[in-house]
Amino acid sequence: MLNDTIAAVSTALGEAAISVLRVSGPQALDIAQRVFQSRHPLLELSVRKAHRVQVNDGQGHVLDEGLMLLFRGPASYTGEDVVEFQGHGGLLVTQKVLESLLTAGARAAEPGEFTQRAFLNGKMDLTQAEAVMDLIHAQSTLAMRAAHEQLGGAIGREANALREELLPVLAHVEAYIDFPEEDISPDTGAALTAKMDAVLDRARRLIATSEQGRILRHGARTVICGEPNVGKSSLLNLLLGFERAIVSPTAGTTRDTIEEIIQVHGIPLRLVDTAGLREGGDDIEQVGIQRTHRELERADLILEVVDASLPPSAAKRVSLPQSVESRRILLLNKADLGIAEGWESGVALSCARGEGVETLRDAIRDVILLAGPLMSDHPVAINTRHKICFERLVIHVEAARSALSTGTAPEYVALDLREALAALGEVVGVIDVEQILDVIFSSFCIGK
């Protein structure tokens, strides 16, 4: 796939001030010479500098004019010769320029193919390639910071450090395989076991970051629940800062779940407004209530809203399993009407007056941090693919450690250590992982 030259629009589709098109591959400069016209021959132009050019359609007609930059491989994003054109951002003119590049010999790039070429040409490891998309999709400052850490190679460095710790262990074990008359002494066995314990400890700490990685990438699923007419939709609108949900004194107005994303203290929240929990109601409302119960089961955070102007005996509280009780925040809404006697704990709130929002934001941050510190003592937050690889690493290192401790033949110890190293190689992509590459890069946008 590296023998042909690809081209794509790298900016989002739609009208804008400028659009950016990329060409990468062995014929990038030849194709550029056919499409772009400059005062000087393209091969004489300075690299990494902007040059004013015109775009011809092949029949002598000028399609556009703008700036062109040349990057010679391997000192480019993809490691190949790259040409980048910055022109006017109209839909039609951008499409016509792309058609000219394709007519001149380029192939339309597949999703993520530029970054895939950067990986295949050794410009980045697989974790850094994944971080490109994490950075594009980041919806909070913490998610952006985590993506930058990964783009800088943090996870790759962790995987390589584990690899460097395991390789000497495997070398020692294989040396005993080559010289079967030599038994592994107790002191040597203890030293090898200690090294494997260090690897296990480091790997488990990495695995523990997978939950925070999920929250940073997709947001903490935050369910707003309570009885009808206690202010759930008003709370959603208040947190969003605009009227997203219909607010009405009529019970049962919200019949389906409504989702929006915000960030609180840099933490992304996926807010879910749900139907009010009550007995009765028509069939459609009951379906909405069933969905509310399903959302509660998968919630990372639960905001239970009550009408605090009424005594607790008049409120129907939401019943939750003990396992998720620590993720509940009780919101005493309508505090402007006075909080009735008996409400001892909770966040006082008035959606009508917009009071108590900052206290709520602090409470949300504290609950999520308590559930699992975000960006605390670990610079990385792994994704699901990384987690599976590191879990395989742990399984095989534990098996190797157990085999070594029980005096099992060193061949079995070495076999598990090789499997552990293969799992680490899969993290950064140093082994044959074609199927994994296809899955990862197919989620990219075209032109990246």
Sequence and secondary structure as in RCSB ss.txt:
>XXXX:A:sequence
MLNDTIAAVSTALGEAAISVLRVSGPQALDIAQRVFQSRHPLLELSVRKAHRVQVNDGQGHVLDEGLMLLFRGPA
SYTGEDVVEFQGHGGLLVTQKVLESLLTAGARAAEPGEFTQRAFLNGKMDLTQAEAVMDLIHAQSTLAMRAAHEQ
LGGAIGREANALREELLPVLAHVEAYIDFPEEDISPDTGAALTAKMDAVLDRARRLIATSEQGRILRHGARTVIC
GEPNVGKSSLLNLLLGFERAIVSPTAGTTRDTIEEIIQVHGIPLRLVDTAGLREGGDDIEQVGIQRTHRELERAD
LILEVVDASLPPSAAKRVSLPQSVESRRILLLNKADLGIAEGWESGVALSCARGEGVETLRDAIRDVILLAGPLM
SDHPVAINTRHKICFERLVIHVEAARSALSTGTAPEYVALDLREALAALGEVVGVIDVEQILDVIFSSFCIGK
>XXXX:A:secstr
 TTS EEEE S SS EEEEEEEEESTTHHHHHHHHEE SS GGGS TTS EEEEEE SSS EEEEEEEEEE TTS
SSSSS EEEEEEEE HHHHHHHHHHHHHTT EE  TTHHHHHHHHTTSS HHHHHHHHHHHH  SHHHHHHHHHH
HTTHHHHHHHHHHHHHHHHHHHHHHHHH TTS   HHHHHHHHHHHHHHHHHHHHHHTTHHHHHHHHH EEEEEE
ESTTSSHHHHHHHHHTS  S   SSTT   S EEEEEEETTEEEEEEE     S   HHHHHHHHHHHHHHHT S
EEEEEEETTS GGG       GGGGGGEEEEEE GGG   TT  SSEE BTTTTBSHHHHHHHHHHHHHHHS SS
SS S    HHHHHHHHHHHHHHHHHHHHHHTT  HHHHHHHHHHHHHHHHHHHT S  HHHHHHHHTTS TT 
